[in-house]
Amino acid sequence: MSRCEGFDFVEDSFGRKIDYARVSLTDRCNLRCVYCMPETGVDKKECGEILRYEQIDEIIKALVALGIKKIRFTGGEPLVRAGAADFITQCIKKYNDIGFYITTNASFLGGYAKQFKEAGLKGVNISLDSLSLGNYKSITRGGDLYKALEGLHKAMECGLPKIKVNSVLIKGTPEGQLLEIANLTLNYPIDVRFIELMPIGSCAAFARENYMKPDILFDIMPGLKPVSPEDASSPAAYFKLPGAKGKIGLINPISCKFCHSCNRIRVTADGKIKHCLHSDEEFDLLNGGIREIILKAASLKPEGHNMEDRSITRDMKRIGG
């Protein structure tokens, strides 16, 4: 399906063109990362509360008609949902002038990387907070680093484009472990992006207590040189180590907000539109015309967010990472 002639562009009240949507396929995840959910986990939505694939397709159709040109599938962990890989593949083929991406912890990516490459997936973000077996297991509460690395390497082997590794900065992480992740860019043409902890949902207190200033990266990697991002709307500031094949990015929603260039909206797995990650305001896509609700949500997108004295109530896995 190609985009129709005469489609609208979604624009908010501050003149920002909204052309990027993050669509959550599930609130479930095989990991229990310390910054994402409590150790006991959180109550899962029942199957009947989660959007069916047919409903997600209808939402995507409306997003495309409104000028969305980039869609990223998220979770929870999107690939834990039965049929997710095939649904993603079908979307890539059906909406063939839209850029589709996924965000994943890569535990299951190894089995689908070739399929995604052949379908035409435009890129993949891989959550990877440590290359230390013990630290990775501790952060994820039992995750298998080998499965994650298998997914990363399969993605590189089959030639998936725009591979990005996302690593959350947590106070107390040894400098050597941060450097080890950053050094992936020396040998591989990938981006490694370090992300500030954000106070969200039931883990807001953990984020505030374990916040690490990103400045430490310049102390342990004094050779970093700034480079221009490929995408002007990217939330990351990019740098490069001498002789590196890839880039290092810093995403700083706390210390260096990028609200002025925010071009995204989010669709949760239970059918809500979030116009801002750090706002509790949501719009029910199942409570009226999808197109009208998307336009309303975009028009009410706030100029910026405030995380200094409050945090939103939804957990990150219920929003879409």
LOVEX-826425 format. One line per field, with one value per residue (C-alpha): y, x, z; residue in three letters. Coordinates in nm, 3 decimals. Last residue first. Example, Ala and Ser with C-alpha at 12.3 -4.5 7.8 and 13.67 -1.06 7.14 Angstrom:
REM LOVEX-826425
v	-0.106 | -0.450
u	1.367 | 1.230
w	0.714 | 0.780
aa	SER | ALA
This chain:
REM LOVEX-826425
v	0.166 | 0.118 | 0.261 | -0.038 | -0.140 | 0.209 | 0.191 | 0.425 | 0.670 | 0.966 | 1.131 | 1.456 | 1.727 | 1.748 | 1.546 | 1.834 | 1.791 | 2.033 | 2.221 | 1.988 | 1.778 | 1.889 | 1.911 | 1.572 | 1.402 | 1.564 | 1.462 | 1.103 | 1.098 | 1.228 | 0.966 | 0.681 | 0.774 | 0.708 | 0.541 | 0.263 | 0.504 | 0.617 | 0.936 | 0.968 | 1.246 | 1.112 | 1.314 | 1.217 | 1.014 | 1.289 | 1.255 | 0.926 | 0.751 | 0.463 | 0.124 | -0.133 | -0.199 | 0.171 | 0.398 | 0.666 | 1.006 | 1.151 | 1.460 | 1.612 | 1.895 | 2.152 | 1.874 | 1.796 | 1.829 | 1.843 | 1.733 | 1.511 | 1.386 | 1.325 | 1.083 | 1.060 | 0.887 | 0.704 | 0.639 | 0.346 | 0.242 | 0.400 | 0.540 | 0.803 | 0.769 | 0.934 | 1.161 | 1.204 | 1.407 | 1.191 | 1.292 | 1.245 | 1.500 | 1.610 | 1.252 | 1.151 | 1.306 | 1.545 | 1.446 | 1.552 | 1.415 | 1.174 | 1.132 | 1.200 | 0.870 | 0.802 | 1.167 | 1.242 | 0.950 | 1.080 | 1.382 | 1.157 | 1.227 | 0.909 | 0.876 | 0.587 | 0.739 | 0.931 | 0.634 | 0.394 | 0.635 | 0.649 | 0.271 | 0.242 | 0.474 | 0.673 | 0.867 | 0.864 | 0.721 | 0.896 | 0.708 | 0.600 | 0.529 | 0.287 | 0.331 | 0.052 | 0.011 | -0.251 | -0.268 | 0.059 | 0.113 | -0.185 | 0.018 | 0.209 | -0.111 | -0.190 | 0.172 | 0.162 | -0.164 | -0.020 | 0.282 | 0.053 | 0.103 | 0.266 | 0.504 | 0.361 | 0.493 | 0.303 | 0.139 | 0.145 | -0.040 | 0.086 | -0.112 | 0.111 | -0.153 | -0.530 | -0.694 | -1.063 | -1.084 | -0.762 | -0.872 | -1.219 | -1.055 | -0.853 | -1.146 | -1.374 | -1.100 | -1.094 | -1.472 | -1.480 | -1.211 | -1.432 | -1.229 | -1.321 | -0.997 | -0.772 | -0.551 | -0.843 | -1.077 | -0.803 | -0.726 | -1.088 | -1.162 | -0.833 | -0.684 | -0.440 | -0.235 | -0.383 | -0.269 | -0.325 | -0.069 | -0.211 | -0.057 | -0.020 | -0.358 | -0.462 | -0.801 | -0.984 | -0.817 | -0.890 | -1.258 | -1.278 | -1.123 | -1.345 | -1.629 | -1.419 | -1.150 | -1.360 | -1.228 | -0.910 | -0.672 | -0.520 | -0.193 | -0.232 | -0.026 | 0.033 | 0.310 | 0.372 | 0.351 | -0.018 | -0.009 | -0.365 | -0.523 | -0.371 | -0.437 | -0.804 | -0.846 | -0.684 | -0.919 | -1.220 | -1.123 | -1.057 | -1.389 | -1.479 | -1.183 | -1.227 | -1.046 | -0.706 | -0.699 | -0.470 | -0.369 | -0.176 | -0.147 | 0.169 | 0.352 | 0.622 | 0.819 | 0.938 | 1.162 | 1.139 | 0.856 | 0.656 | 0.703 | 0.596 | 0.278 | 0.211 | 0.236 | -0.006 | -0.246 | -0.228 | -0.321 | -0.623 | -0.728 | -0.734 | -0.458 | -0.581 | -0.576 | -0.908 | -1.079 | -0.968 | -0.689 | -0.790 | -0.688 | -0.567 | -0.755 | -0.883 | -0.724 | -0.389 | -0.264 | -0.065 | 0.059 | -0.281 | -0.473 | -0.761 | -0.955 | -1.178 | -0.886 | -0.830 | -0.499 | -0.600 | -0.470 | -0.113 | 0.131 | 0.420 | 0.683 | 0.932 | 1.208 | 1.472 | 1.811 | 2.056 | 2.389 | 2.457 | 2.363 | 2.018 | 1.917 | 1.599 | 1.611 | 1.553 | 1.321 | 1.463 | 1.170 | 0.835 | 0.661 | 0.336 | 0.000
u	1.024 | 0.650 | 0.407 | 0.325 | 0.690 | 0.775 | 0.545 | 0.247 | 0.218 | 0.412 | 0.679 | 0.686 | 0.916 | 1.200 | 1.039 | 0.877 | 0.799 | 0.780 | 0.551 | 0.264 | 0.096 | -0.268 | -0.294 | -0.126 | -0.380 | -0.671 | -0.537 | -0.486 | -0.837 | -0.991 | -0.816 | -0.913 | -1.282 | -1.429 | -1.345 | -1.110 | -0.821 | -0.843 | -0.641 | -0.382 | -0.260 | -0.015 | 0.266 | 0.634 | 0.626 | 0.435 | 0.148 | 0.038 | -0.230 | -0.409 | -0.496 | -0.402 | -0.061 | 0.021 | 0.043 | 0.310 | 0.354 | 0.665 | 0.823 | 1.004 | 1.228 | 1.156 | 1.126 | 1.498 | 1.574 | 1.934 | 1.985 | 1.678 | 1.600 | 1.973 | 2.032 | 2.405 | 2.527 | 2.846 | 2.923 | 3.045 | 3.353 | 3.587 | 3.928 | 3.926 | 3.612 | 3.301 | 3.031 | 2.657 | 2.397 | 2.087 | 1.720 | 1.726 | 1.515 | 1.808 | 1.858 | 2.206 | 2.351 | 2.648 | 2.972 | 3.127 | 3.473 | 3.534 | 3.904 | 3.855 | 3.670 | 3.665 | 3.613 | 3.385 | 3.164 | 3.142 | 2.951 | 2.645 | 2.546 | 2.436 | 2.095 | 2.066 | 1.847 | 1.628 | 1.583 | 1.509 | 1.246 | 1.074 | 1.058 | 0.681 | 0.611 | 0.887 | 1.182 | 1.418 | 1.770 | 1.989 | 2.058 | 2.391 | 2.372 | 2.600 | 2.569 | 2.681 | 2.951 | 3.140 | 3.501 | 3.558 | 3.187 | 3.177 | 3.426 | 3.140 | 3.014 | 3.355 | 3.404 | 3.088 | 3.204 | 3.546 | 3.388 | 3.223 | 2.844 | 2.777 | 2.510 | 2.315 | 2.339 | 2.102 | 2.254 | 2.087 | 2.266 | 2.176 | 2.174 | 2.093 | 2.068 | 2.025 | 2.312 | 2.261 | 2.574 | 2.501 | 2.154 | 2.287 | 2.556 | 2.307 | 2.069 | 2.351 | 2.464 | 2.119 | 2.107 | 2.455 | 2.358 | 2.081 | 1.852 | 1.805 | 1.712 | 1.783 | 2.027 | 2.173 | 2.207 | 2.375 | 2.609 | 2.711 | 2.766 | 2.949 | 2.867 | 2.626 | 2.313 | 2.203 | 1.870 | 1.887 | 1.746 | 1.675 | 1.664 | 1.492 | 1.318 | 1.307 | 1.136 | 1.462 | 1.633 | 1.343 | 1.341 | 1.718 | 1.699 | 1.411 | 1.570 | 1.857 | 1.615 | 1.471 | 1.677 | 1.748 | 1.626 | 1.408 | 1.319 | 1.186 | 1.190 | 0.958 | 1.016 | 0.699 | 0.691 | 0.601 | 0.297 | 0.188 | 0.534 | 0.666 | 0.331 | 0.340 | 0.690 | 0.586 | 0.287 | 0.508 | 0.756 | 0.476 | 0.297 | 0.296 | 0.402 | 0.745 | 0.897 | 0.765 | 0.949 | 0.745 | 0.691 | 0.809 | 0.739 | 0.881 | 0.691 | 0.839 | 0.661 | 0.348 | 0.165 | -0.194 | -0.282 | 0.007 | -0.123 | -0.473 | -0.345 | -0.127 | -0.434 | -0.627 | -0.331 | -0.318 | -0.685 | -0.632 | -0.333 | -0.560 | -0.506 | -0.451 | -0.734 | -0.880 | -0.545 | -0.543 | -0.304 | -0.015 | 0.017 | 0.367 | 0.690 | 0.790 | 1.133 | 0.972 | 0.971 | 1.177 | 1.488 | 1.569 | 1.515 | 1.271 | 1.322 | 1.092 | 0.863 | 0.489 | 0.314 | 0.258 | 0.264 | 0.364 | 0.357 | 0.605 | 0.493 | 0.703 | 0.580 | 0.450 | 0.538 | 0.615 | 0.435 | 0.372 | 0.003 | 0.090 | 0.115 | -0.011 | 0.052 | -0.248 | -0.275 | -0.336 | -0.209 | -0.237 | 0.058 | 0.140 | 0.000
w	2.513 | 2.478 | 2.730 | 2.947 | 2.963 | 3.079 | 3.382 | 3.376 | 3.667 | 3.531 | 3.742 | 3.938 | 4.072 | 3.820 | 3.543 | 3.356 | 2.988 | 2.697 | 2.459 | 2.540 | 2.268 | 2.261 | 1.881 | 1.846 | 2.073 | 1.889 | 1.549 | 1.665 | 1.812 | 1.490 | 1.278 | 1.510 | 1.519 | 1.861 | 2.190 | 2.082 | 2.025 | 2.388 | 2.444 | 2.720 | 2.948 | 3.206 | 3.048 | 3.037 | 2.716 | 2.537 | 2.288 | 2.436 | 2.233 | 2.404 | 2.255 | 2.517 | 2.362 | 2.382 | 2.078 | 2.105 | 1.940 | 1.792 | 1.635 | 1.932 | 1.806 | 2.077 | 2.337 | 2.324 | 2.695 | 2.806 | 3.167 | 3.201 | 2.848 | 2.787 | 2.502 | 2.436 | 2.121 | 2.034 | 1.668 | 1.461 | 1.264 | 1.518 | 1.418 | 1.692 | 1.905 | 1.766 | 1.900 | 1.854 | 2.044 | 2.061 | 2.040 | 1.661 | 1.474 | 1.255 | 1.137 | 1.020 | 1.335 | 1.302 | 1.473 | 1.804 | 1.893 | 2.179 | 2.262 | 2.632 | 2.674 | 3.051 | 3.144 | 2.849 | 2.950 | 3.305 | 3.175 | 3.136 | 3.497 | 3.669 | 3.833 | 4.077 | 4.350 | 4.106 | 3.875 | 4.162 | 4.296 | 3.956 | 3.928 | 3.984 | 3.692 | 3.526 | 3.666 | 3.364 | 3.374 | 3.119 | 2.797 | 2.646 | 2.275 | 2.094 | 1.718 | 1.487 | 1.223 | 1.428 | 1.547 | 1.731 | 1.795 | 2.030 | 2.234 | 2.395 | 2.556 | 2.704 | 2.810 | 3.018 | 3.174 | 3.254 | 3.420 | 3.672 | 3.696 | 4.032 | 3.913 | 3.619 | 3.262 | 3.034 | 2.726 | 2.384 | 2.103 | 1.758 | 1.434 | 1.139 | 0.867 | 0.908 | 0.724 | 0.793 | 1.005 | 1.196 | 1.304 | 1.385 | 1.600 | 1.801 | 1.848 | 1.960 | 2.198 | 2.358 | 2.383 | 2.540 | 2.792 | 2.932 | 3.158 | 3.524 | 3.693 | 3.394 | 3.586 | 3.785 | 3.488 | 3.288 | 3.578 | 3.619 | 3.252 | 3.192 | 2.852 | 3.016 | 2.951 | 2.620 | 2.473 | 2.098 | 1.854 | 1.508 | 1.163 | 0.827 | 0.813 | 0.446 | 0.444 | 0.369 | 0.663 | 0.896 | 0.803 | 0.845 | 1.193 | 1.308 | 1.506 | 1.638 | 1.755 | 2.037 | 2.328 | 2.130 | 2.406 | 2.134 | 1.964 | 1.611 | 1.292 | 0.997 | 0.741 | 0.542 | 0.162 | 0.156 | 0.379 | 0.299 | 0.280 | 0.602 | 0.773 | 0.675 | 0.817 | 1.146 | 1.166 | 1.092 | 1.364 | 1.614 | 1.563 | 1.931 | 2.143 | 2.299 | 1.999 | 2.107 | 2.441 | 2.660 | 2.384 | 2.078 | 1.707 | 1.549 | 1.279 | 1.053 | 0.780 | 0.963 | 0.717 | 0.838 | 0.598 | 0.744 | 1.098 | 0.991 | 0.827 | 1.132 | 1.356 | 1.136 | 1.140 | 1.518 | 1.530 | 1.306 | 1.519 | 1.821 | 2.076 | 2.429 | 2.685 | 2.570 | 2.626 | 2.990 | 3.081 | 3.299 | 3.662 | 3.732 | 3.802 | 4.144 | 4.106 | 4.029 | 3.670 | 3.418 | 3.600 | 3.754 | 3.430 | 3.468 | 3.144 | 2.935 | 2.863 | 2.841 | 2.770 | 2.409 | 2.051 | 2.136 | 1.844 | 1.833 | 1.585 | 1.387 | 1.154 | 1.394 | 1.243 | 1.522 | 1.473 | 1.841 | 1.825 | 1.693 | 1.329 | 1.167 | 0.794 | 0.575 | 0.277 | -0.072 | -0.272 | -0.096 | 0.066 | -0.098 | 0.000
aa	GLY | GLY | ILE | ARG | LYS | MET | ASP | ARG | THR | ILE | SER | ARG | ASP | GLU | MET | ASN | HIS | GLY | GLU | PRO | LYS | LEU | SER | ALA | ALA | LYS | LEU | ILE | ILE | GLU | ARG | ILE | GLY | GLY | ASN | LEU | LEU | ASP | PHE | GLU | GLU | ASP | SER | HIS | LEU | CYS | HIS | LYS | ILE | LYS | GLY | ASP | ALA | THR | VAL | ARG | ILE | ARG | ASN | CYS | SER | HIS | CYS | PHE | LYS | CYS | SER | ILE | PRO | ASN | ILE | LEU | GLY | ILE | LYS | GLY | LYS | ALA | GLY | PRO | LEU | LYS | PHE | TYR | ALA | ALA | PRO | SER | SER | ALA | ASP | GLU | PRO | SER | VAL | PRO | LYS | LEU | GLY | PRO | MET | ILE | ASP | PHE | LEU | ILE | ASP | PRO | LYS | MET | TYR | ASN | GLU | ARG | ALA | PHE | ALA | ALA | CYS | SER | GLY | ILE | PRO | MET | LEU | GLU | ILE | PHE | ARG | VAL | ASP | ILE | PRO | TYR | ASN | LEU | THR | LEU | ASN | ALA | ILE | GLU | LEU | LEU | GLN | GLY | GLU | PRO | THR | GLY | LYS | ILE | LEU | VAL | SER | ASN | VAL | LYS | ILE | LYS | PRO | LEU | GLY | CYS | GLU | MET | ALA | LYS | HIS | LEU | GLY | GLU | LEU | ALA | LYS | TYR | LEU | ASP | GLY | GLY | ARG | THR | ILE | SER | LYS | TYR | ASN | GLY | LEU | SER | LEU | SER | ASP | LEU | SER | ILE | ASN | VAL | GLY | LYS | LEU | GLY | ALA | GLU | LYS | PHE | GLN | LYS | ALA | TYR | GLY | GLY | LEU | PHE | SER | ALA | ASN | THR | THR | ILE | TYR | PHE | GLY | ILE | ASP | ASN | TYR | LYS | LYS | ILE | CYS | GLN | THR | ILE | PHE | ASP | ALA | ALA | GLY | ALA | ARG | VAL | LEU | PRO | GLU | GLY | GLY | THR | PHE | ARG | ILE | LYS | LYS | ILE | GLY | LEU | ALA | VAL | LEU | ALA | LYS | ILE | ILE | GLU | ASP | ILE | GLN | GLU | TYR | ARG | LEU | ILE | GLU | GLY | CYS | GLU | LYS | LYS | ASP | VAL | GLY | THR | GLU | PRO | MET | CYS | TYR | VAL | CYS | ARG | LEU | ASN | CYS | ARG | ASP | THR | LEU | SER | VAL | ARG | ALA | TYR | ASP | ILE | LYS | ARG | GLY | PHE | SER | ASP | GLU | VAL | PHE | ASP | PHE | GLY | GLU | CYS | ARG | SER | MET
